[in-house]
Amino acid sequence: MKKLMKAKFLPENHRQEAFLDYHNLSQWNMTVEEVINEFDKLYMSCDVVEEEEPVVAWFLGVLKPKIADI
């Protein structure tokens, strides 16, 4: 059912665009909470299945260095 809903309501390139956004995410002027929300949204949109350690390491790389080091 989920696949049928996605096929009907999402454009064909939606997953690819979400994947690119996921890998190009950076904190810029967002708060940490906004980054977490955007990260979660993109992570779910991509149907990414990765182990926890690489995901945490990648997420820390998204944050500004002075925040990631805390």
SVG drawing of the C-alpha trace seen along z (x, -y; Angstrom):
<svg xmlns="http://www.w3.org/2000/svg" viewBox="-2 -32 37 34">
<polyline fill="none" stroke="black" stroke-width="0.4" points="0.0,0.0 2.8,-2.4 4.5,-1.8 1.3,-2.4 0.7,-5.7 4.2,-6.9 3.9,-6.0 0.6,-7.8 1.3,-11.0 5.1,-11.6 7.0,-12.6 9.4,-9.9 12.5,-11.8 11.3,-12.6 13.5,-10.0 16.6,-11.1 16.1,-14.7 15.5,-13.8 18.7,-11.8 20.7,-14.7 19.2,-17.0 20.0,-14.5 23.7,-14.4 24.0,-18.1 22.4,-19.1 24.3,-21.7 23.3,-23.7 23.9,-27.2 21.5,-29.5 19.3,-26.7 19.0,-25.9 20.0,-22.4 16.4,-21.5 15.6,-22.6 18.6,-20.5 17.3,-17.5 13.8,-17.9 15.1,-18.4 17.6,-15.4 14.8,-13.1 12.4,-14.2 15.1,-13.6 16.3,-10.3 12.7,-8.9 12.1,-10.2 15.2,-8.4 14.3,-5.1 17.9,-5.0 19.0,-1.9 22.4,-2.4 24.0,-1.4 23.8,-3.9 27.5,-4.9 27.8,-6.2 24.5,-8.1 25.6,-9.8 29.1,-10.7 27.4,-12.1 25.0,-14.1 27.8,-15.6 29.4,-16.6 26.3,-18.6 26.5,-20.7 28.7,-23.7 32.1,-22.6 31.8,-24.5 28.4,-22.8 29.4,-19.3 32.4,-19.4 30.2,-19.9"/>
</svg>
